[in-house]
Amino acid sequence: MKIICKDNFNRESENDNLICENVSEYYGNMIVDILNEKLSGDHSSDYYELVDNDYELYRWEP
């Protein structure tokens, strides 16, 4: 599993960022919960999510 950072407001011009890969689902969920609690929020541009290993990061290309 991978932990990624996405845009909290779903703007097309913001790329996804890889935070961590090859993490188990159990620990990944714990890490994501902590990251969202401490570093994210309603007004934050960052949102952390646990995704499958085959997930491809979004890259904006104008």
C-alpha positions as CSV (number, residue, x, y, z in Angstrom):
1,M,0.0,0.0,0.0
2,K,1.0,3.6,-0.5
3,I,0.4,6.8,1.4
4,I,-0.3,9.8,-0.8
5,C,-1.0,13.5,-0.2
6,K,-3.8,14.8,-2.4
7,D,-5.3,18.3,-2.8
8,N,-8.1,18.7,-0.3
9,F,-10.1,20.9,-2.6
10,N,-9.8,18.6,-5.8
11,R,-8.1,21.3,-7.9
12,E,-6.9,19.9,-11.2
13,S,-3.7,22.0,-11.1
14,E,-2.3,20.2,-8.0
15,N,-0.3,17.0,-8.2
16,D,-0.5,14.0,-5.9
17,N,2.6,13.4,-3.8
18,L,4.0,10.1,-2.6
19,I,4.6,10.0,1.1
20,C,5.4,6.4,1.8
21,E,5.2,3.1,-0.1
22,N,5.3,-0.6,0.8
23,V,3.4,-0.1,4.1
24,S,0.9,-2.6,5.5
25,E,-2.7,-1.7,5.5
26,Y,-2.8,-1.8,9.3
27,Y,0.0,0.6,9.9
28,G,-0.9,2.6,6.8
29,N,-4.3,3.4,8.2
30,M,-2.7,4.4,11.5
31,I,-0.2,6.8,9.8
32,V,-2.9,8.3,7.6
33,D,-5.1,9.0,10.6
34,I,-2.3,10.7,12.4
35,L,-1.2,12.8,9.4
36,N,-4.8,14.0,8.7
37,E,-5.3,14.8,12.4
38,K,-2.1,16.8,12.8
39,L,-1.4,18.2,9.3
40,S,-4.8,18.4,7.6
41,G,-8.2,19.9,8.2
42,D,-11.1,21.7,6.6
43,H,-8.9,24.7,5.5
44,S,-5.8,22.8,4.7
45,S,-4.8,22.1,1.1
46,D,-3.4,18.6,2.0
47,Y,-5.3,15.4,2.5
48,Y,-3.6,12.1,3.2
49,E,-4.9,8.8,1.8
50,L,-3.9,5.1,1.8
51,V,-4.1,3.6,-1.7
52,D,-3.2,0.3,-3.4
53,N,0.3,-0.2,-4.8
54,D,-1.0,0.0,-8.4
55,Y,-2.4,3.5,-7.9
56,E,-0.9,6.0,-10.3
57,L,-0.2,9.5,-9.0
58,Y,-2.1,12.3,-10.6
59,R,0.2,14.7,-12.5
60,W,-1.2,17.9,-13.9
61,E,0.1,18.8,-17.3
62,P,-1.1,22.1,-18.7
